[in-house]
Amino acid sequence: MACGVHRLCRAALASMVMVALMPSPVRSQSAGFGAAGELVDPETLRVCADPSNMPFSDKSGEGFEDKLAKMVAAKTGRKSVAYTWYPSVTGFVRNTLGANRCDIIMGYAQGDELVQNTNAYYRSSYVLVYEKDGELAGVETLTDPKLADKRIGVVQATPPSANMAAAKLMRKAKIYPLVVDTRVSPSMAEVMIRDLEAGVIDAAAVWGPMAGYYARKSKLDLAIVPLTREKSGSRMAYRITMGVRPFDQHWKRTLNTFIRDNQADINKLLLSYGVPLLDEHDGRITE
Protein backbone atom coordinates (compact mmCIF):
# COMPACT_ATOMS: atom_id res chain seq x y z
CA MET A 1 0.00 0.00 0.00
CA ALA A 2 1.43 3.33 -1.04
CA CYS A 3 1.46 6.41 1.13
CA GLY A 4 -0.57 9.49 0.34
CA VAL A 5 2.07 12.01 1.41
CA HIS A 6 5.23 10.40 0.07
CA ARG A 7 8.25 9.89 2.39
CA LEU A 8 6.78 12.17 5.09
CA CYS A 9 4.03 9.62 5.51
CA ARG A 10 6.59 6.85 5.70
CA ALA A 11 8.21 8.63 8.64
CA ALA A 12 4.86 8.67 10.44
CA LEU A 13 4.31 4.97 9.76
CA ALA A 14 7.83 4.10 10.83
CA SER A 15 7.22 5.56 14.27
CA MET A 16 4.77 2.74 14.88
CA VAL A 17 7.17 -0.08 14.04
CA MET A 18 10.85 -0.64 14.90
CA VAL A 19 12.67 -1.18 11.63
CA ALA A 20 16.33 -2.24 11.59
CA LEU A 21 18.50 -0.93 8.78
CA MET A 22 20.97 -3.80 8.67
CA PRO A 23 23.33 -4.59 5.78
CA SER A 24 22.68 -7.82 3.94
CA PRO A 25 25.54 -10.21 3.17
CA VAL A 26 24.16 -10.80 -0.31
CA ARG A 27 26.22 -8.03 -1.92
CA SER A 28 29.10 -7.83 0.55
CA GLN A 29 31.49 -9.89 -1.57
CA SER A 30 30.51 -8.43 -4.95
CA ALA A 31 33.61 -7.46 -6.89
CA GLY A 32 33.93 -3.94 -8.20
CA PHE A 33 31.46 -2.28 -5.83
CA GLY A 34 32.18 1.34 -4.81
CA ALA A 35 34.63 2.79 -2.31
CA ALA A 36 36.20 0.65 0.42
CA GLY A 37 33.54 -0.58 2.85
CA GLU A 38 30.70 0.62 0.63
CA LEU A 39 28.30 -1.48 -1.42
CA VAL A 40 27.38 1.11 -4.04
CA ASP A 41 27.43 -0.09 -7.64
CA PRO A 42 29.81 2.16 -9.63
CA GLU A 43 28.32 1.20 -13.02
CA THR A 44 24.56 1.33 -12.44
CA LEU A 45 22.49 3.77 -10.41
CA ARG A 46 20.36 1.35 -8.38
CA VAL A 47 17.24 3.21 -7.24
CA CYS A 48 14.73 2.21 -4.55
CA ALA A 49 11.30 3.53 -5.55
CA ASP A 50 7.54 3.19 -5.33
CA PRO A 51 6.13 1.83 -8.63
CA SER A 52 3.03 4.05 -8.57
CA ASN A 53 3.49 7.30 -6.70
CA MET A 54 3.15 10.24 -9.08
CA PRO A 55 4.45 12.87 -9.29
CA PHE A 56 7.46 11.30 -7.55
CA SER A 57 8.07 7.90 -9.14
CA ASP A 58 6.32 5.50 -11.45
CA LYS A 59 7.19 2.42 -13.49
CA SER A 60 6.46 4.51 -16.58
CA GLY A 61 9.45 6.70 -15.73
CA GLU A 62 7.26 9.82 -15.70
CA GLY A 63 7.90 10.92 -12.10
CA PHE A 64 10.24 13.79 -11.35
CA GLU A 65 12.36 11.50 -9.18
CA ASP A 66 12.73 9.19 -12.20
CA LYS A 67 13.97 12.13 -14.28
CA LEU A 68 16.27 13.19 -11.44
CA ALA A 69 17.70 9.66 -11.25
CA LYS A 70 18.71 9.86 -14.90
CA MET A 71 20.42 13.18 -14.19
CA VAL A 72 22.28 11.70 -11.21
CA ALA A 73 23.40 8.70 -13.26
CA ALA A 74 24.71 10.86 -16.09
CA LYS A 75 26.56 13.24 -13.80
CA THR A 76 28.13 10.53 -11.61
CA GLY A 77 29.39 8.35 -14.45
CA ARG A 78 26.81 5.57 -14.22
CA LYS A 79 25.99 3.79 -17.47
CA SER A 80 22.38 2.97 -16.59
CA VAL A 81 19.58 3.24 -14.03
CA ALA A 82 18.00 0.12 -12.47
CA TYR A 83 15.05 0.01 -10.08
CA THR A 84 13.98 -2.01 -7.09
CA TRP A 85 10.25 -1.35 -6.90
CA TYR A 86 8.51 -1.51 -3.53
CA PRO A 87 5.39 0.32 -2.28
CA SER A 88 5.79 3.17 0.21
CA VAL A 89 4.82 1.34 3.37
CA THR A 90 6.45 0.32 6.63
CA GLY A 91 9.35 -1.91 5.61
CA PHE A 92 10.26 0.07 2.50
CA VAL A 93 13.78 0.94 3.70
CA ARG A 94 14.42 -2.47 5.24
CA ASN A 95 13.40 -4.32 2.09
CA THR A 96 15.19 -2.06 -0.40
CA LEU A 97 18.12 0.09 0.74
CA GLY A 98 18.68 -1.90 3.94
CA ALA A 99 18.78 -5.19 2.00
CA ASN A 100 21.36 -3.71 -0.39
CA ARG A 101 19.05 -4.24 -3.33
CA CYS A 102 19.56 -0.60 -4.34
CA ASP A 103 21.77 2.34 -3.38
CA ILE A 104 19.59 5.46 -3.27
CA ILE A 105 16.12 6.66 -2.35
CA MET A 106 15.57 9.72 -4.52
CA GLY A 107 13.36 11.66 -2.10
CA TYR A 108 13.42 11.45 1.69
CA ALA A 109 12.52 13.97 4.41
CA GLN A 110 15.55 15.29 6.26
CA GLY A 111 15.99 13.94 9.77
CA ASP A 112 14.47 10.48 9.38
CA GLU A 113 16.79 8.05 11.20
CA LEU A 114 16.16 5.10 8.89
CA VAL A 115 18.54 6.48 6.27
CA GLN A 116 21.55 8.76 6.03
CA ASN A 117 20.45 11.99 4.40
CA THR A 118 22.36 13.87 1.76
CA ASN A 119 22.14 17.64 1.71
CA ALA A 120 18.64 18.80 0.87
CA TYR A 121 17.96 19.43 -2.81
CA TYR A 122 14.62 21.12 -2.26
CA ARG A 123 12.40 22.51 0.45
CA SER A 124 8.62 22.56 0.24
CA SER A 125 5.61 22.62 2.54
CA TYR A 126 2.05 21.60 3.04
CA VAL A 127 -0.23 23.97 1.18
CA LEU A 128 -3.81 25.16 1.11
CA VAL A 129 -5.46 24.79 -2.29
CA TYR A 130 -8.58 26.69 -3.33
CA GLU A 131 -10.07 28.42 -6.36
CA LYS A 132 -7.89 31.45 -7.07
CA ASP A 133 -10.66 33.98 -7.67
CA GLY A 134 -13.19 32.43 -5.29
CA GLU A 135 -14.38 33.63 -1.91
CA LEU A 136 -11.29 32.24 -0.18
CA ALA A 137 -8.93 34.43 -2.20
CA GLY A 138 -6.19 35.82 0.02
CA VAL A 139 -6.41 33.15 2.75
CA GLU A 140 -2.92 32.25 3.97
CA THR A 141 -3.46 30.48 7.30
CA LEU A 142 -5.79 27.86 8.72
CA THR A 143 -6.94 30.34 11.36
CA ASP A 144 -8.39 32.75 8.80
CA PRO A 145 -12.06 33.48 9.69
CA LYS A 146 -13.03 32.89 6.05
CA LEU A 147 -12.47 29.15 6.65
CA ALA A 148 -14.78 28.91 9.67
CA ASP A 149 -17.78 27.50 7.78
CA LYS A 150 -15.90 25.81 4.94
CA ARG A 151 -15.37 22.13 4.28
CA ILE A 152 -11.66 21.49 4.00
CA GLY A 153 -10.13 18.26 2.76
CA VAL A 154 -7.15 16.93 4.71
CA VAL A 155 -5.25 13.66 4.83
CA GLN A 156 -5.58 11.87 8.16
CA ALA A 157 -2.74 12.41 10.67
CA THR A 158 -0.77 14.84 8.48
CA PRO A 159 0.51 18.12 10.01
CA PRO A 160 -2.37 20.33 8.75
CA SER A 161 -4.91 18.14 10.55
CA ALA A 162 -3.52 19.15 13.96
CA ASN A 163 -3.72 22.84 13.10
CA MET A 164 -7.21 22.39 11.69
CA ALA A 165 -8.29 20.71 14.92
CA ALA A 166 -6.92 23.63 16.94
CA ALA A 167 -8.83 26.03 14.69
CA LYS A 168 -12.02 23.96 15.13
CA LEU A 169 -12.20 23.15 11.43
CA MET A 170 -12.37 19.37 11.75
CA ARG A 171 -16.09 19.26 12.46
CA LYS A 172 -16.90 19.94 8.81
CA ALA A 173 -13.68 18.60 7.30
CA LYS A 174 -13.52 15.74 4.85
CA ILE A 175 -10.86 13.30 6.06
CA TYR A 176 -8.93 11.31 3.46
CA PRO A 177 -7.02 8.12 4.36
CA LEU A 178 -3.32 8.33 5.17
CA VAL A 179 -2.45 5.15 3.28
CA VAL A 180 -3.87 4.06 -0.06
CA ASP A 181 -2.78 1.48 -2.59
CA THR A 182 -1.97 3.77 -5.53
CA ARG A 183 -1.34 0.77 -7.74
CA VAL A 184 -5.12 0.31 -7.92
CA SER A 185 -6.51 3.64 -6.65
CA PRO A 186 -5.68 7.30 -7.35
CA SER A 187 -3.60 9.21 -4.82
CA MET A 188 -5.50 11.20 -2.24
CA ALA A 189 -4.09 14.44 -3.64
CA GLU A 190 -5.63 13.63 -7.01
CA VAL A 191 -8.95 12.76 -5.36
CA MET A 192 -8.91 16.00 -3.36
CA ILE A 193 -8.41 18.11 -6.49
CA ARG A 194 -11.29 16.27 -8.15
CA ASP A 195 -13.44 16.96 -5.08
CA LEU A 196 -12.53 20.65 -5.30
CA GLU A 197 -13.66 20.70 -8.92
CA ALA A 198 -16.93 18.98 -8.00
CA GLY A 199 -17.64 21.30 -5.07
CA VAL A 200 -17.43 18.47 -2.54
CA ILE A 201 -14.84 20.48 -0.59
CA ASP A 202 -14.03 24.20 -0.54
CA ALA A 203 -10.29 23.85 -0.01
CA ALA A 204 -7.64 21.16 0.43
CA ALA A 205 -4.68 21.00 2.83
CA VAL A 206 -2.11 18.71 1.25
CA TRP A 207 1.63 18.16 0.69
CA GLY A 208 2.82 20.79 -1.76
CA PRO A 209 4.56 18.71 -4.47
CA MET A 210 1.46 16.56 -4.88
CA ALA A 211 -0.90 19.53 -4.81
CA GLY A 212 1.11 21.45 -7.39
CA TYR A 213 1.22 18.54 -9.80
CA TYR A 214 -2.47 17.69 -9.71
CA ALA A 215 -3.61 21.33 -9.58
CA ARG A 216 -1.91 21.87 -12.94
CA LYS A 217 -4.15 19.19 -14.40
CA SER A 218 -7.32 20.77 -12.99
CA LYS A 219 -9.92 22.60 -15.06
CA LEU A 220 -10.03 25.23 -12.30
CA ASP A 221 -7.52 28.02 -11.77
CA LEU A 222 -6.27 27.03 -8.32
CA ALA A 223 -4.22 28.93 -5.77
CA ILE A 224 -1.41 26.94 -4.10
CA VAL A 225 -0.66 28.68 -0.80
CA PRO A 226 2.22 27.33 1.35
CA LEU A 227 1.12 27.04 4.98
CA THR A 228 4.25 28.76 6.26
CA ARG A 229 2.48 31.55 8.12
CA GLU A 230 0.99 29.28 10.78
CA LYS A 231 1.74 30.81 14.20
CA SER A 232 1.69 27.56 16.16
CA GLY A 233 1.13 23.84 15.85
CA SER A 234 2.83 21.37 13.55
CA ARG A 235 5.77 22.14 11.28
CA MET A 236 4.59 22.54 7.69
CA ALA A 237 7.84 22.94 5.72
CA TYR A 238 10.34 20.14 5.14
CA ARG A 239 13.72 19.75 3.47
CA ILE A 240 13.87 16.83 1.06
CA THR A 241 17.10 14.90 0.56
CA MET A 242 18.30 11.70 -1.07
CA GLY A 243 18.58 8.73 1.27
CA VAL A 244 21.61 6.39 1.41
CA ARG A 245 22.92 3.76 3.80
CA PRO A 246 24.64 5.04 6.99
CA PHE A 247 28.04 3.62 6.03
CA ASP A 248 28.05 4.94 2.43
CA GLN A 249 29.98 8.11 3.23
CA HIS A 250 31.81 8.45 -0.10
CA TRP A 251 28.52 7.99 -1.96
CA LYS A 252 26.87 10.67 0.16
CA ARG A 253 29.69 13.11 -0.63
CA THR A 254 29.37 12.30 -4.33
CA LEU A 255 25.66 13.08 -4.22
CA ASN A 256 26.22 16.27 -2.24
CA THR A 257 28.60 17.43 -4.95
CA PHE A 258 26.00 16.57 -7.59
CA ILE A 259 23.34 18.60 -5.75
CA ARG A 260 25.64 21.59 -5.30
CA ASP A 261 26.75 21.63 -8.93
CA ASN A 262 23.31 21.02 -10.46
CA GLN A 263 20.88 22.88 -8.20
CA ALA A 264 19.63 25.18 -10.97
CA ASP A 265 18.74 22.21 -13.20
CA ILE A 266 17.13 20.39 -10.26
CA ASN A 267 14.97 23.44 -9.52
CA LYS A 268 13.96 23.67 -13.17
CA LEU A 269 12.88 20.02 -13.15
CA LEU A 270 10.86 20.37 -9.95
CA LEU A 271 9.17 23.58 -11.09
CA SER A 272 8.13 21.88 -14.33
CA TYR A 273 6.07 19.48 -12.19
CA GLY A 274 4.45 22.30 -10.20
CA VAL A 275 6.45 21.71 -7.00
CA PRO A 276 6.15 24.79 -4.76
CA LEU A 277 9.80 25.41 -3.91
CA LEU A 278 10.72 27.44 -0.84
CA ASP A 279 13.98 29.02 0.21
CA GLU A 280 15.15 28.99 3.83
CA HIS A 281 13.13 32.14 4.54
CA ASP A 282 9.91 30.64 3.13
CA GLY A 283 10.11 32.72 -0.05
CA ARG A 284 8.95 31.10 -3.27
CA ILE A 285 11.63 29.99 -5.73
CA THR A 286 10.39 30.54 -9.26
CA GLU A 287 13.46 29.73 -11.35
C-alpha positions in Angstrom: 0.0 0.0 0.0 1.4 3.3 -1.0 1.5 6.4 1.1 -0.6 9.5 0.3 2.1 12.0 1.4 5.2 10.4 0.1 8.3 9.9 2.4 6.8 12.2 5.1 4.0 9.6 5.5 6.6 6.9 5.7 8.2 8.6 8.6 4.9 8.7 10.4 4.3 5.0 9.8 7.8 4.1 10.8 7.2 5.6 14.3 4.8 2.7 14.9 7.2 -0.1 14.0 10.8 -0.6 14.9 12.7 -1.2 11.6 16.3 -2.2 11.6 18.5 -0.9 8.8 21.0 -3.8 8.7 23.3 -4.6 5.8 22.7 -7.8 3.9 25.5 -10.2 3.2 24.2 -10.8 -0.3 26.2 -8.0 -1.9 29.1 -7.8 0.5 31.5 -9.9 -1.6 30.5 -8.4 -5.0 33.6 -7.5 -6.9 33.9 -3.9 -8.2 31.5 -2.3 -5.8 32.2 1.3 -4.8 34.6 2.8 -2.3 36.2 0.6 0.4 33.5 -0.6 2.8 30.7 0.6 0.6 28.3 -1.5 -1.4 27.4 1.1 -4.0 27.4 -0.1 -7.6 29.8 2.2 -9.6 28.3 1.2 -13.0 24.6 1.3 -12.4 22.5 3.8 -10.4 20.4 1.4 -8.4 17.2 3.2 -7.2 14.7 2.2 -4.5 11.3 3.5 -5.6 7.5 3.2 -5.3 6.1 1.8 -8.6 3.0 4.1 -8.6 3.5 7.3 -6.7 3.1 10.2 -9.1 4.4 12.9 -9.3 7.5 11.3 -7.6 8.1 7.9 -9.1 6.3 5.5 -11.5 7.2 2.4 -13.5 6.5 4.5 -16.6 9.4 6.7 -15.7 7.3 9.8 -15.7 7.9 10.9 -12.1 10.2 13.8 -11.4 12.4 11.5 -9.2 12.7 9.2 -12.2 14.0 12.1 -14.3 16.3 13.2 -11.4 17.7 9.7 -11.2 18.7 9.9 -14.9 20.4 13.2 -14.2 22.3 11.7 -11.2 23.4 8.7 -13.3 24.7 10.9 -16.1 26.6 13.2 -13.8 28.1 10.5 -11.6 29.4 8.3 -14.4 26.8 5.6 -14.2 26.0 3.8 -17.5 22.4 3.0 -16.6 19.6 3.2 -14.0 18.0 0.1 -12.5 15.0 0.0 -10.1 14.0 -2.0 -7.1 10.2 -1.4 -6.9 8.5 -1.5 -3.5 5.4 0.3 -2.3 5.8 3.2 0.2 4.8 1.3 3.4 6.4 0.3 6.6 9.4 -1.9 5.6 10.3 0.1 2.5 13.8 0.9 3.7 14.4 -2.5 5.2 13.4 -4.3 2.1 15.2 -2.1 -0.4 18.1 0.1 0.7 18.7 -1.9 3.9 18.8 -5.2 2.0 21.4 -3.7 -0.4 19.0 -4.2 -3.3 19.6 -0.6 -4.3 21.8 2.3 -3.4 19.6 5.5 -3.3 16.1 6.7 -2.3 15.6 9.7 -4.5 13.4 11.7 -2.1 13.4 11.5 1.7 12.5 14.0 4.4 15.6 15.3 6.3 16.0 13.9 9.8 14.5 10.5 9.4 16.8 8.1 11.2 16.2 5.1 8.9 18.5 6.5 6.3 21.6 8.8 6.0 20.4 12.0 4.4 22.4 13.9 1.8 22.1 17.6 1.7 18.6 18.8 0.9 18.0 19.4 -2.8 14.6 21.1 -2.3 12.4 22.5 0.5 8.6 22.6 0.2 5.6 22.6 2.5 2.0 21.6 3.0 -0.2 24.0 1.2 -3.8 25.2 1.1 -5.5 24.8 -2.3 -8.6 26.7 -3.3 -10.1 28.4 -6.4 -7.9 31.4 -7.1 -10.7 34.0 -7.7 -13.2 32.4 -5.3 -14.4 33.6 -1.9 -11.3 32.2 -0.2 -8.9 34.4 -2.2 -6.2 35.8 0.0 -6.4 33.2 2.7 -2.9 32.3 4.0 -3.5 30.5 7.3 -5.8 27.9 8.7 -6.9 30.3 11.4 -8.4 32.7 8.8 -12.1 33.5 9.7 -13.0 32.9 6.1 -12.5 29.1 6.6 -14.8 28.9 9.7 -17.8 27.5 7.8 -15.9 25.8 4.9 -15.4 22.1 4.3 -11.7 21.5 4.0 -10.1 18.3 2.8 -7.2 16.9 4.7 -5.2 13.7 4.8 -5.6 11.9 8.2 -2.7 12.4 10.7 -0.8 14.8 8.5 0.5 18.1 10.0 -2.4 20.3 8.8 -4.9 18.1 10.6 -3.5 19.2 14.0 -3.7 22.8 13.1 -7.2 22.4 11.7 -8.3 20.7 14.9 -6.9 23.6 16.9 -8.8 26.0 14.7 -12.0 24.0 15.1 -12.2 23.2 11.4 -12.4 19.4 11.7 -16.1 19.3 12.5 -16.9 19.9 8.8 -13.7 18.6 7.3 -13.5 15.7 4.8 -10.9 13.3 6.1 -8.9 11.3 3.5 -7.0 8.1 4.4 -3.3 8.3 5.2 -2.4 5.1 3.3 -3.9 4.1 -0.1 -2.8 1.5 -2.6 -2.0 3.8 -5.5 -1.3 0.8 -7.7 -5.1 0.3 -7.9 -6.5 3.6 -6.6 -5.7 7.3 -7.3 -3.6 9.2 -4.8 -5.5 11.2 -2.2 -4.1 14.4 -3.6 -5.6 13.6 -7.0 -8.9 12.8 -5.4 -8.9 16.0 -3.4 -8.4 18.1 -6.5 -11.3 16.3 -8.2 -13.4 17.0 -5.1 -12.5 20.6 -5.3 -13.7 20.7 -8.9 -16.9 19.0 -8.0 -17.6 21.3 -5.1 -17.4 18.5 -2.5 -14.8 20.5 -0.6 -14.0 24.2 -0.5 -10.3 23.8 0.0 -7.6 21.2 0.4 -4.7 21.0 2.8 -2.1 18.7 1.2 1.6 18.2 0.7 2.8 20.8 -1.8 4.6 18.7 -4.5 1.5 16.6 -4.9 -0.9 19.5 -4.8 1.1 21.4 -7.4 1.2 18.5 -9.8 -2.5 17.7 -9.7 -3.6 21.3 -9.6 -1.9 21.9 -12.9 -4.2 19.2 -14.4 -7.3 20.8 -13.0 -9.9 22.6 -15.1 -10.0 25.2 -12.3 -7.5 28.0 -11.8 -6.3 27.0 -8.3 -4.2 28.9 -5.8 -1.4 26.9 -4.1 -0.7 28.7 -0.8 2.2 27.3 1.3 1.1 27.0 5.0 4.3 28.8 6.3 2.5 31.6 8.1 1.0 29.3 10.8 1.7 30.8 14.2 1.7 27.6 16.2 1.1 23.8 15.8 2.8 21.4 13.5 5.8 22.1 11.3 4.6 22.5 7.7 7.8 22.9 5.7 10.3 20.1 5.1 13.7 19.7 3.5 13.9 16.8 1.1 17.1 14.9 0.6 18.3 11.7 -1.1 18.6 8.7 1.3 21.6 6.4 1.4 22.9 3.8 3.8 24.6 5.0 7.0 28.0 3.6 6.0 28.1 4.9 2.4 30.0 8.1 3.2 31.8 8.4 -0.1 28.5 8.0 -2.0 26.9 10.7 0.2 29.7 13.1 -0.6 29.4 12.3 -4.3 25.7 13.1 -4.2 26.2 16.3 -2.2 28.6 17.4 -5.0 26.0 16.6 -7.6 23.3 18.6 -5.7 25.6 21.6 -5.3 26.7 21.6 -8.9 23.3 21.0 -10.5 20.9 22.9 -8.2 19.6 25.2 -11.0 18.7 22.2 -13.2 17.1 20.4 -10.3 15.0 23.4 -9.5 14.0 23.7 -13.2 12.9 20.0 -13.2 10.9 20.4 -10.0 9.2 23.6 -11.1 8.1 21.9 -14.3 6.1 19.5 -12.2 4.5 22.3 -10.2 6.4 21.7 -7.0 6.1 24.8 -4.8 9.8 25.4 -3.9 10.7 27.4 -0.8 14.0 29.0 0.2 15.2 29.0 3.8 13.1 32.1 4.5 9.9 30.6 3.1 10.1 32.7 0.0 9.0 31.1 -3.3 11.6 30.0 -5.7 10.4 30.5 -9.3 13.5 29.7 -11.3 
